[in-house]
Amino acid sequence: MPKPYDYLIVGAGPFGATFAYEAKKRGKKVLVIDKRPHAGGNMYCDCVEGINVHVYGAHIFHTSMKEVWDYVSQFCTFNRYTNTPVARYKDELYNLPFNMNTFNKMWGVITPEQAKQKIREQVSSTGITDPQNLEEQALSLVGPDIYYKLIKGYTEKQWGRDAKELPAFIIKRLPLRYTYDNNYFNDIYQGIPVGGYNVIFQKMLGDTDLRLETDYFADKAGFDNLAHKTVFTGMIDRYFGYSLGTLEYRSLRFEHETLDTDNYQGNAVVNYNEREVPYTRIIEHKHFEFGTQPKTVVTREYPAEWKKGDEPYYPVNDEKNDLLYRKYRSMADAATDVIFGGRLADYKYYDMHHVFYHALEAVKKEFGG
């Protein structure tokens, strides 16, 4: 029997939606399925009290790739939001990334040379020349003051491990900015879509056959038989039935709360750097779009250990897992009727612009041009 679709796309996130949109432009018949009740993947927003809530954590679009910025801009209008997170340690507030405002608050230094001298003194005081773990690596880069207040607790919560138990390579470098600039990203383009991220996926998938709350693995063979080719954006090890072993991830848990105040913390993102505070940050969503609503919505973000069935967020890209991924990747490359893409299929932590870029590259490879 003839197959009704040219492409079955598993996952309605940015990779899947981009491929679906481009395939349809080329006259292909496409079916998109997703196990969640919504499209958009982790970029999905829920409108609460007129506020676009980033359900799966803060998503700030940023890139220096004009091709990607221009591509996504055809589906939305970006506002002028600039990411300027604040770190809270006990009752002290510090600007991120580490810059002259941070150093002035920490030590009272005013000039870049004073800050550099202070950091040299701090690093020298550690006596570390051959760091053996993350803690020693960070101390050898920035010294004890910044490490103990702004790195240690946050990192240990993220990874669920003592910093002495984590490998040094996790922190290869720590950017130190000797200007009074609180802009977290160095990218040329940055912003939040006016109206939230859903507007992008509504335009990309508006006239596409889309089945939500549909589990590909509930009938993998049946779904594969619907199309000549599959685009798979899920976990690569699960696609192959965990036949070589299970890749490791870190997960996240979110607690959303609507508050009867117009402004809870005065910033979109505030990191909580003490190990004793169980969440890593609080997100106040209205500030992403300069909201003036009478109420506000905040989200507390908790790192969590991952197990099968949980939502995977961050790949654990250590030597063991990367070796296992490369074996799965070899199997994927040998599959001529499946295209693998996205953060889970590539087992890499991608920012949003990376996913759009790789999706467009997959489109060029598949269709030419």
C-alpha atoms as one frame of an Amber mdcrd trajectory, in Angstrom:
protein
   0.000   0.000   0.000   1.254   3.532  -0.737   2.354   5.519   2.287   0.280
   8.657   2.975   3.192  10.861   4.046   6.656  11.667   2.780   7.936  12.469
   6.273   6.932  11.454   9.770   8.402  13.996  12.195   8.688  12.858  15.793
   8.759  15.947  17.990   7.135  19.360  17.469  10.002  21.365  18.939  12.220
  23.748  16.962  14.048  21.059  14.960  10.915  19.158  14.010   8.854  22.278
  13.312  11.560  23.791  11.111  11.965  20.607   9.088   8.188  20.256   8.745
   7.767  23.852   7.567  10.554  23.579   5.007   9.407  20.179   3.752   5.860
  21.468   3.238   7.228  24.472   1.349   8.746  21.963  -1.052   5.440  20.198
  -1.589   6.055  17.263   0.731   3.331  15.580   2.783   4.238  15.759   6.449
   2.875  14.339   9.697   4.188  15.747  12.990   3.564  13.915  16.271   4.475
  14.863  19.830   3.842  13.144  23.155   3.113  16.463  24.875  -0.258  18.244
  24.667   1.343  21.198  22.876   3.841  22.052  20.149   7.016  24.058  20.731
   9.042  21.639  22.833  10.731  23.327  25.767  10.111  26.732  24.180   6.382
  26.434  24.887   4.688  29.265  26.789   1.483  29.122  28.834  -0.517  32.350
  29.108  -1.373  33.034  32.773  -2.908  36.353  33.871  -1.907  37.759  30.491
   1.732  36.743  31.066   3.594  34.354  28.746   5.059  31.833  31.180   8.152
  29.919  29.999   6.884  26.577  31.289  10.200  24.735  30.895  12.524  27.435
  32.207  13.844  30.748  30.949  14.350  30.864  27.178  16.169  33.940  25.853
  16.797  33.888  22.135  20.312  35.024  21.271  22.617  34.438  18.334  25.342
  35.966  16.221  24.192  34.014  13.173  22.291  36.497  11.003  20.915  33.657
   8.890  19.212  32.137  11.935  17.995  35.471  13.330  16.473  36.437   9.982
  14.921  33.009   9.569  13.172  32.971  12.956  12.201  36.646  12.588   9.880
  35.761   9.704   7.631  34.020  12.255   7.707  36.624  15.029   8.780  40.109
  16.080  11.529  40.160  18.684  11.512  42.745  21.452  14.609  44.420  22.906
  14.991  42.168  25.972  18.597  41.860  27.182  19.498  39.083  29.598  20.931
  40.615  32.781  20.587  37.995  35.529  21.327  38.748  39.164  22.964  36.337
  41.609  21.814  36.298  45.223  24.098  34.973  47.953  22.388  35.273  51.323
  21.368  38.950  51.305  24.008  40.081  48.842  23.181  40.720  45.177  25.741
  40.513  42.383  25.534  41.172  38.651  26.229  38.400  36.147  28.274  37.615
  34.180  31.306  38.466  36.323  32.035  42.074  35.374  33.189  45.349  36.905
  29.850  45.787  38.697  30.400  42.361  40.298  33.992  43.166  41.283  33.040
  46.585  42.666  30.342  45.037  44.859  32.652  42.221  45.945  35.826  44.203
  46.722  35.156  47.907  46.207  37.549  48.083  43.241  36.815  50.734  40.632
  39.232  50.316  37.723  39.843  47.240  35.570  43.479  47.127  36.677  42.438
  47.075  40.329  40.079  44.193  39.597  42.735  42.233  37.709  45.210  42.722
  40.551  42.651  41.544  43.114  41.898  38.408  41.096  45.617  37.694  40.670
  46.015  37.958  44.453  43.010  35.698  45.032  44.241  33.044  42.593  47.774
  33.183  43.982  46.475  32.642  47.523  45.108  29.204  46.554  48.501  27.800
  45.547  46.751  25.542  43.017  48.822  24.780  39.918  47.390  21.429  38.807
  43.616  21.387  39.469  42.213  17.904  39.975  38.493  18.653  40.292  35.952
  21.365  39.550  36.497  23.167  42.839  40.252  23.414  42.333  39.763  24.416
  38.698  37.425  27.268  39.612  39.645  28.439  42.486  42.624  28.492  40.141
  40.684  30.731  37.731  38.949  33.258  40.010  40.054  32.658  43.603  38.008
  31.956  46.751  35.712  35.015  47.049  33.951  34.620  43.713  34.072  30.835
  43.882  32.472  30.395  47.299  29.799  33.049  46.786  28.910  32.761  43.113
  29.986  29.335  41.815  30.172  26.580  44.429  26.602  26.324  45.707  24.925
  26.916  42.350  27.119  24.364  40.578  26.651  21.726  43.280  22.877  22.125
  43.047  22.982  21.874  39.264  24.941  18.628  39.288  23.752  17.165  42.578
  27.351  16.546  43.598  29.995  18.155  45.771  32.267  20.289  43.589  35.255
  18.211  44.706  33.597  15.161  43.115  33.085  16.834  39.732  35.749  16.730
  37.006  37.784  19.863  36.353  36.907  19.971  32.642  33.312  21.018  33.389
  34.678  24.526  33.956  37.253  25.010  31.228  37.218  28.747  31.702  35.236
  31.414  33.507  34.585  34.601  31.545  35.753  37.696  33.405  34.530  40.917
  31.853  36.477  44.035  32.802  33.746  46.445  31.745  30.605  47.691  33.495
  28.405  45.555  31.237  25.676  43.318  32.664  24.600  41.877  29.297  24.988
  38.140  29.830  25.436  37.233  26.169  27.970  38.554  23.698  25.752  37.777
  20.713  24.763  40.487  18.263  21.058  39.580  18.251  18.956  39.040  21.364
  15.308  39.238  22.356  12.031  37.547  23.232   9.226  37.109  20.684   6.434
  39.612  21.244   3.528  37.463  22.389   5.764  34.578  23.479   7.342  31.669
  21.632   4.051  30.028  20.718   3.573  32.515  17.872   6.563  30.932  16.083
   5.150  27.421  16.182   1.613  28.503  15.340   2.939  29.963  12.090   5.312
  27.089  11.381   2.798  24.312  12.014  -0.527  26.085  11.472  -1.532  24.065
   8.391   0.448  20.902   9.133  -1.023  17.541  10.125  -0.194  17.581  13.835
  -1.071  14.936  16.395  -0.409  15.862  20.005  -0.433  13.572  23.057   0.815
  10.889  20.686   3.577   8.536  21.809   5.757   7.379  18.917   7.006   4.397
  20.901   3.492   3.150  21.622   3.377   1.979  17.985   6.775   2.694  16.441
   6.401   0.275  13.536   2.917   1.538  12.758   4.013   5.170  12.688   7.081
   4.379  10.589   4.816   2.721   8.025   2.920   5.989   7.538   5.845   7.742
   5.846   8.760   7.081   3.529  11.177   8.719   5.980  11.243   9.563   9.699
  12.721  12.671  11.312  13.461  11.748  14.917  14.184  14.432  17.534  13.925
  12.352  20.708  16.482  10.473  22.781  18.817   8.582  20.478  19.391   5.743
  22.942  15.658   5.203  23.338  15.215   5.051  19.563  17.543   2.057  19.534
  15.851   0.479  22.541  18.733   1.315  24.903  20.471  -1.618  23.235  23.971
  -0.360  24.059  23.119   1.171  27.421  21.433   4.300  28.756  22.821   7.795
  28.301  22.762   9.979  31.408  21.046  13.342  31.862  20.276  15.900  34.495
  16.635  16.821  34.875  14.730  19.841  36.192  11.576  20.389  38.192   9.554
  23.614  38.029   7.175  25.131  40.566   4.978  27.883  39.113   3.177  30.356
  41.367   0.841  33.248  40.594   1.253  36.130  43.058  -1.046  39.026  43.827
   1.628  41.661  43.258   2.757  43.513  40.175   6.499  42.985  40.751   8.049
  40.252  42.879  11.810  40.496  42.362  12.439  43.298  39.865  14.303  41.110
  37.371  13.439  38.253  35.032  16.095  35.903  36.442  17.601  35.802  39.938
  20.024  32.981  40.731  20.168  31.613  44.280  23.743  30.598  44.946  23.575
  29.050  48.406  23.589  25.257  48.511  21.043  25.410  51.341  18.425  27.022
  49.061  17.040  24.048  47.103  16.240  25.868  43.861  18.845  27.385  41.541
  16.846  30.374  40.381  13.535  32.191  40.377  12.143  33.390  37.058   9.624
  36.244  36.943   8.183  35.889  33.472   6.502  39.259  32.941   9.900  40.988
  32.838  10.802  39.132  29.622   8.190  41.261  27.854   8.190  44.359  30.094
   4.749  43.424  31.403   2.535  45.791  33.399  -0.079  43.248  34.504  -1.460
  43.671  38.049  -0.312  40.160  39.011   2.894  38.245  38.403   3.960  34.633
  37.835   7.199  33.239  39.256   8.863  29.882  38.698  11.303  28.168  41.021
  13.692  25.872  39.185  14.978  22.763  40.953  17.726  20.539  39.531  16.991
  16.828  39.779  18.542  13.459  39.145  17.256  11.884  35.940  15.830   8.399
  35.539  13.980   6.740  32.692  10.579   8.344  32.272  11.736  11.766  33.502
  12.178  14.696  31.160  15.835  14.890  30.098  17.297  18.404  30.043  21.097
  18.415  30.240  23.270  15.655  28.807  26.088  14.508  31.067  28.835  14.973
  28.496  31.608  13.147  30.298  33.972  10.673  28.658  31.839   7.612  29.410
  28.605   9.070  28.022  30.224  10.648  24.982  31.786   7.307  24.066  28.389
   5.624  24.337  26.769   8.377  22.287  29.313   7.955  19.493  28.337   4.283
  19.260  24.672   5.211  18.967  25.586   7.897  16.443  27.246   5.270  14.253
  24.008   3.296  14.294  22.049   6.438  13.443  24.338   7.283  10.533  23.765
   3.818   9.115  19.979   4.288   9.111  19.147   5.525   5.607  15.437   6.137
   6.245  15.783   8.192   9.448  17.087  11.730  10.053  18.225  12.370  13.629
  18.387  15.912  14.984  17.927  18.170  17.997  19.457  18.223  21.443  18.277
  14.758  22.478  19.188  13.001  19.242  22.565  14.784  19.130  23.116  14.402
  22.903  24.340  17.990  23.187  23.193  20.982  25.169  22.017  23.353  22.455
  20.839  26.916  22.769  17.756  27.579  20.669  19.625  29.146  17.778  21.814
  26.050  17.489  18.741  23.855  17.023  17.312  26.078  14.288  20.716  26.166
  12.597  21.127  22.389  12.613  17.557  21.936  11.397  18.228  24.236   8.441
  21.445  22.328   7.712  19.462  19.059   7.731  16.973  20.639   5.313  19.812
  21.655   2.956  21.287  18.180   3.127  17.944  16.551   2.407  16.631  18.867
  -0.281  19.730  20.668  -1.545  20.290  24.395  -1.775
